[in-house]
Amino acid sequence: MTKEYDLVIVGGGISGASLLYTVATFTDIERVALIEKEHEIAAINSHHTHNSQTLHFGDIETNYTLEKAEKVKEGAEMVAGYLEAKDPDREMHAKRSKMVLAVGDEEVAKLESRQYDEGFGELFPKLEAIGRQEIAELEPKVVEGRDPDTELLALQTPDGYTVDYGALAQAFVDQVRDHDHVDVFTDTKVERVNETADEFLIETDDAGWFSADATVVAAGSHSLQIAKRMGYGEDLSLLPVAGSFFIADEPLLNGKVYTLQMKKLPFAAVHGDAEVHDGNLTRFGPTAKVVPALERGELSTVADFFDVFQLNLDSLLSYGNIMADRILLPYVLKNLVYDLPVVGEKSFLPHVQKVVPTVEDGDIKRAKGFGGVRPQIVNTSTKSLDMGEAKLTGDNIIFNITPSPGASTCLKNAMRDTEQLIEFLDDEYEFDEEGFRRATIDNFPRQKEPIPADD
């Protein structure tokens, strides 16, 4: 027997969970279902060990343009506001200092230009340029052991939110799963989404068939796989990148310390931070290794990758063009080395020492079980990487592949998708955007506050 809904959301990671929360709480859409293939909500890339735990505002991400930072900032403030209101005991997040560190004259000049000339200081009023002494007061290990003649500068802010996105996704679902009009199905894999003239028929492995007037596929890399099977996104492919981390079993940092990033690279800069649930453990990374799989450690998803890749001439030429880039190719090759036993730790050590100079060989080790796969979108028409958000919209269906920059903008994406869903459903329903903003961004602290001593 087919289960009938106004809306079905495929995927129970942070993206799907935030949309479920938004629709179920702030609209009057009557029948909503979320389908997740894993036993638990947010078990894959949203799990706290599989991502960098960072809430990206665009303030210290030096590969962001000012335009991108303006867009990301609102989304991050929505998530921060929700956490401030719903997680006062800091069970899902920690709030610590956060900075981007420039080492040497050249980097210092770039960071000064970013703060004073490019407009980031105006966009982020809490962001302050601090020198060696102030850096040492906040992060002693960053300065200790460093050449005193090396010039240092950091852009620092108290808005260093370290977030357990898996716990946040679970909280979103828990808030609404007992609503009469909401159903949540886990251990349920979507085999196919079939589009008819009037509705979508969704075939699953164990829970039978679902019908929906509107559908949102928020299944990460698998979103493009489902989209291509339905005839969407034919000019897109994926470059899956697996991120890994190294850990030190001691509290080296009080907050987050980023390094400067190459603007041409879509990957996060190497940074160090205290683990969200264990301040005595320091994590460094991520690395970025290209892999032919859609999920880390899941061999079954190798076939899924080739299902998306399709081994056609456009995909092969696109990969060739991307890998021929004189900046990207050396970066990819270096990151292959970081995953090798023993050699990897030694090769990655200089990145760690740029943040904490006193770390020595043997002080860090590869963090087993940490890291996930982040799909980078390949445009096979232009034969290039797409650096922005990957969203496909069809008739009454949305595919969220890589909302940029991931979990940080989950609520902003949910707001936008909710507005689109209202249009899909012929404006029969209403979205209480004011209520949504009161529950999220209105709780974001605008004034600079002291960082709690126990954080």
N, C-alpha and C positions, 0 to 999 in steps of 0.2 A: 504494500500500500504506500502511495506517495505522500510524503509529508509536505504540506503546503505552507509557504511563507511569503511575506511581502519582500523580505530581504534575507539573503544568505551570504554570510562572510566566510570565505575559505581561508583558513590560516589563523592560528591562535598565538602568534608571536606578538610583539609589542604593537605592531601596526594594526593587526586585526583586533586585538584586545582593546586598544584605544578607540577604534571605530565603534566597536560594540558598546563600550561605555558611553560614548557620545550620543549614539543613536538611541540607546535604551533609556538614557537619562534626560535628554534634552529635546527629543522629538516625540510625536504621538504615533509613530509608525507602529502598527499593531502586532505584527508577527515577525520575529527576528530570530535567526539561528546562526550560530558559529560552529564551524566544523574544523577540528584539528586532528591531524593524523597521528600525533604522538600521544602517549598516555597522560602527559602533563602539559599544561599551558606553558608556552615560552621555553620549550626544552632544547631548542636548537640555537640559533644565533642570538636570541634575546637572553639566554642564560648568562648569569654574571661572569662565568669563567670563559665565555666565548666571545667577549667583546671588551673594549677598553674602558667601559664603565663611565665614560665621559659624557657630560651634558655640554654639547658644543653650542656656544653662543656666537662664535665668530670673532671674539675679542682677541684670543691668543693663537688662532689658527692662521698662520702666516701664508698659507696658500689660498686663502679666501680673498676675493675682491671686496671692496666696500659694499658693492651692490648685493653680493651674495650674503655678506654678514648682516646687512639690514633685513634680509628675508629670514635668515636663520634665527636671528635674535628674538623675534616675536615668538617663534615656535618653542625655543628653549625657555623663555619666560613663562610660557603656558605650563610646561612640565614642572619647572621650579615652583611656580605658584601652587600647582596641585600638591606637590610634595610638602610645601610649607604648611598647607592647610590640613592635609590628611596624614602626614607622617611626622608629627612633632617629636616623637621619641627616636627618630632617625633609625628606624628598623629597615627601611628600604634605601636610604641614602645617607651620605655624610657630606657635611659642608666644611670645606677647608680652603686655605689659600691656594691660588692658582697663578702660575706665571709662565711666560715664554722667555727663554734665556738667550741672550746674544753674547757670544764669546769672541773677542777680537775686534779690531777696529772696523773691519768690513761689515761684520754682522751688526755691530752697534750702530753704525751709520744707517743701515737698512731699517733697524727697529725704531730709531729716532724719526726717520722719515715717515714710517707707518703711523706713529703716534701723533706727530705734529703736522705733517704735510698732507697725508692721505686721508685724514679725517676720522681715524679710528678713536682718537682721544675724545672727540666730540660725540661720536655715536655711543661710546661706552664711558659715561661719566665716572664710574668707579675705577676705571683702568688708570693706573699710575705708573710712570717711569721711575724706577728705583735703581740706585747704584749698589756698589759692592757691600757697603756697610749695612744697608737696609736688607739686601738679599741675605746676608749672613744672619741677621736677626730672625728672619722668617725661616730660612733653610740653611742652617750652619754647614751641613755636609756639602752643599753646592759650592761653597767658597773654600772650605778646609782643604789644604793640600794643593791648591791651585797657584800657579805662578802669579805673584803679586803685581808683576808688570803687565799682565794680560788684562785688557780693558773688559769690563763686564757691564751689562745693562739688562734689566728685565722689565717687562710690562706685567704688572701684578694686579690682581683683583681678588676680593673676598668671595666672589661668586664661583668658587670651585666645587661644583656639585659632582660628587662621585655617586653613581646611581646603579643599583641592582635592577636592571631593566626586566629581568625575569620576574622578580618579586612585584615590580610595578605592574607588569602585564597581568599577573595573577590578581592583584588588587583591583584592577579595572574589571576583570571578569567577576570576581567575588561580589563587587558592589551591585551587579545587575542580574546575576544568574538566577536568583530566586524570584525575579519579576515574572508575573503570569505570562507575559507575552514574549519571554526570552527562553530559548533552549540552547544548551551548550553540549556538543557531542565531541568527546575525545576518543582516542583509539579508532578513529574513523578516517580512512584515506579516500580522498576524492579521486576516482578513476578517470572521469571525463565530465566535462560540462557541455551540454548539448543546447544549442540555441534554436528555438522554434519561433513561429510567428508571434506568439502571445506570451511566452515565458521561457525560463531556463530550466532544463531538466538536468539535475546533478546526480550522477551515478557514483555511489560509494561502495567500498568493499564489504562492509558488514552491516551498515545501517539502512541499506536499501536506497530508494530514490527520494530526492527532494525536488520540489518545484519552487521557483522564486520569480517574482515580478522583476526584481533587480538583484544583481550579484556583484560582490566585490571580492576579487581574488588577491589576497595579501599573504602570499606564500613564498616570499623571497624569490630566489632563483627559479623556483618551480612556477612562479606566476608567468614568466615568459614561456615556459614549456607549455602550460595550459593555453596561453594566448595563441601561440603559434599553431597548436592543434585546432584552434577555432578560426584560424585565418587572419589573426591580428599579429602585428609586429614582424612582418616578413622581412623587413630591412634591418632587423636587430639580431644581435648575437650576444654572447656573454664571454667575458674574460674572468673566470673565477679566481679570486686571490685569497689564499689561506693565510691568516694572521697567527703568529705564535708569540709567546711572551717568555721572558726570562725573569726569575725571581731571586731575591736575596732574603734569607731568613733572619732579617733584622730591620728595625725601623730606621731607615736611612733618610726618609723624607717625611715632612709633616703634611704636605699637600701635593698638588700636581706641578710638575716642572716639565714644560715642553721645550723642544729645540726648534730652531727655524726650519721651515719646510721649503722645498723647491716648489715654486708656483706651478710648474708644468705637471707635477705628479698628483694624481687624485688620491693618493694614500696618506694616511695620518702620519704626522711627524713622530719620530721616536720620542717617547716621554717616560718619565718615572712617576709613580704615585703609590701611596699607601693603599692597600687593598680595602675595598668598601666594608668588608665584614671583619677585617683583621689588620689593625693598624701596625702590628709588629711584622708584617710581611710587606716587602716593597716589590712592586712589579715594574718591569721595563719592557718596552716594545711599542707597537707591534712590528714584527717582520711582515713581509708581503711576498709570499711564494705563489707563483702561478700554478694551479693544479687543474687537471681535467675531471673535476667532480663538483657537484652542487652542494655537498655537505661534507664536513670534515670527518674522515674516518669511516665513511659509509660507501663501501665499494659499489653498492647498487646504484648510487647516484652518478657513477661514471657513465653508464648507459644513458642516464637522464641528460648529462652534459652533451653527449653526442646527438641526442634527440633535438636539443636546442641548436647546437653548432651546425648540424646537417651536412657537414663535409662538402659543401658546395664551393664553387670557385670564388664567389664574393666573400665568403667567410675566410677562406684560405688567404686570399689577397689582403683582406683586412688585417688578419693576424700578422702577415708578413710586413705590411706597412707599419703597423704599430711597433713591432719588435725591432724594426730597423732604426727606430728613433735613437739618436746618440745619447740621450739622457735616460730613456726608459730601459733600453737593453742592458747597460751595465748595472742598473739598479736591480733588474730582475735576476741577473746572474749572481750578483752578490747575495741576494736573499735566498737563493738556492743553497748557498754555502752555510747560512746560519742554521739550517735544520740538520746539518751533519753532526754526528756525535763528536764530542771533544773539540773538533775544529770549529764547529759552529759557535760555541761559547767564546772561544778565543777571538774569533773574527768579529763577534758582536760587542766584545768588551769595550772597544774605543767609543761606541755610541753611549754605553753606560757611563764611562769615565767623563764624557763631555758633560753629563749631568752631575755625577758624583765622582770627583777625581780620585778619591782614595780607594775605590773599589778595585780589587786585584783579581788576578786569575784564580779561579776556585771559589770566589765569593758569590758568583751567580751560577744558576743552573737552569736548564730548560724546564719550563713549567709544564709538566705532563697533564694532559686533559684541558689545557687552556688554549683558547683560540678557536675561531670559526672561519667560515668562508664568506667573503664579501664579493658579490658579483659586480664587476665593472661592465657597463654597457658598451657594446661595440656597434657602431653604426656602419653597416655593410654598404651603404650607399656612398658615404663620404670616406670610408675605409679608415675610420678614426675612433678613438675613445670618446664617449660622451661624458662630460664631467658633471652634469647636473642630475636632476631628478629623473627617474624613469617611471613614467606613468602612461598607460595606454587607456584610452576611453572609447568605448563603442556605444552601441545602442543598449542602454540600460545595464551596462557592465563596465567595471573599472578593474584594471590590472595594476597593482602596486608592486613594482619589482625592486627598486632601490630608492626609497624615499631619501632625499638628500638633506642633511647628512645622517640618515638612519633614524635611530630611536629619538634623537634630540628634537625632531620636528613631528613626532608621532601625533600629538594632539592638534597641531596646526593642519596636518594632512587630514586628520579625522574631521576637523571642522569643514575643510574644503570639500571632502568627499561627501559629507552629510548634506551640504548645500547642493551638490550635484545630484545626490539621491532624491532629494525633494523634487527637483526638476524631473528626474526620471519618472517619478511616481505621479506626474501630472499635477504637482502642487496640491495634492489632496491632504498633505500633512504639513505640519509647521515645525520649524527649528527655533528653539529658544536660544538664540546666540547670546543675548545678554546674560542669561542664566549660566551658560557655558563659560563666559568670560569671568563672571563672578566666582565660579568654582575653580578657575585656573589662573589666568594671568593677573587678575585683580589682587591676588594674594602675594604676588612677587614683590619682595622688599626693594623699594626704589632708593632708599637711603643706605649709605655705607654703614654697616654694623660691625662691631668687633667679632672676631672669630672665637667661638666658645673654647675655653681652655682645654676641655676634655676631648676636643676633636683634633 
